[in-house]
Amino acid sequence: MSPSKTLDKVTWNNSILIKGDLAEEVTKLKGEDGRELQVHGSGRLAQTLIQHDLIDEYRLWFHPVVLGSGKRLFPEGKPPLALKLIETKTTSTGVVIHVYQPAGKPELGSFAPGQE
């Protein structure tokens, strides 16, 4: 799936070129049977899908590096969202992979001593 204002065709296996309204076209694709849509390495596309609540599952990879700055994944202005941890694993190089599903509005908790 490639949203584009400049491409006329895509040649990558199982790719679909989207012209027009991205959220509307992705909603249509999600409604089709047997389709799994994935986003790899496109922060802008991911932010657009997040903004329109079109993400069913997040696979977040945490690398053991602190850069001190970087690009945001979750767009500013988006209401808070609770995530439910579905799966977690650690690779041999220390990368931790968490799989989350959206879980509605977050419930505020406490980190006060003695509370769990």
TAGIJO-V32384 format. One record per pair of residues at least 12 apart in sequence whose C-alpha atoms are under 10 Angstrom apart, sorted by the first residue. I is the first residue (numbers start at 1). J is the second residue. Records with the same first field share a line. If there is no record, write none. Layout:
# TAGIJO-V32384
I->J  J
This chain:
# TAGIJO-V32384
1->14  15  16  17  18  26  29  37  38  39
2->15  16  17  18  19  22  39  42  45
3->16  17  18  19  20  21  22  25  26  45
4->17  18  19  20  22
5->17  18  19  20
6->19
7->19
15->37
16->29
22->45  48  49  52
23->48  49  50  51  52  53  54
24->52
26->49  54
27->49  52  53  54
30->54  56
37->55  56
38->55  57  58
39->55  58
42->73
43->71  72  73  74  75
44->72  73  74  75
46->73  74  75
47->72  73  74  75  76  78
48->74  75
50->73  74  75  78
51->74  75  76  77  78  79
52->78
53->78  102
55->101  102
56->100  101  102  103
57->83  84  85  86  99  100  101  102
58->83  84  85  86  98  99  100  101  102
59->86  87  88  97  98  99  100  101
60->88  96  97  98  99  100
61->88  89  90  95  96  97  98  99
62->90  94  95  96  97  98
63->91  93  94  95  96  97
64->93  94  95  96
65->94  95
79->105  106
80->104  105  106  107
81->102  103  104  105  106  107
82->100  101  102  103  104  105  106  107  108
83->99  100  101  102  103  104  105  106
84->99  100  101  102  103  104
85->98  99  100  101  102  103
86->98  99  100  101
87->99  100  101
88->100
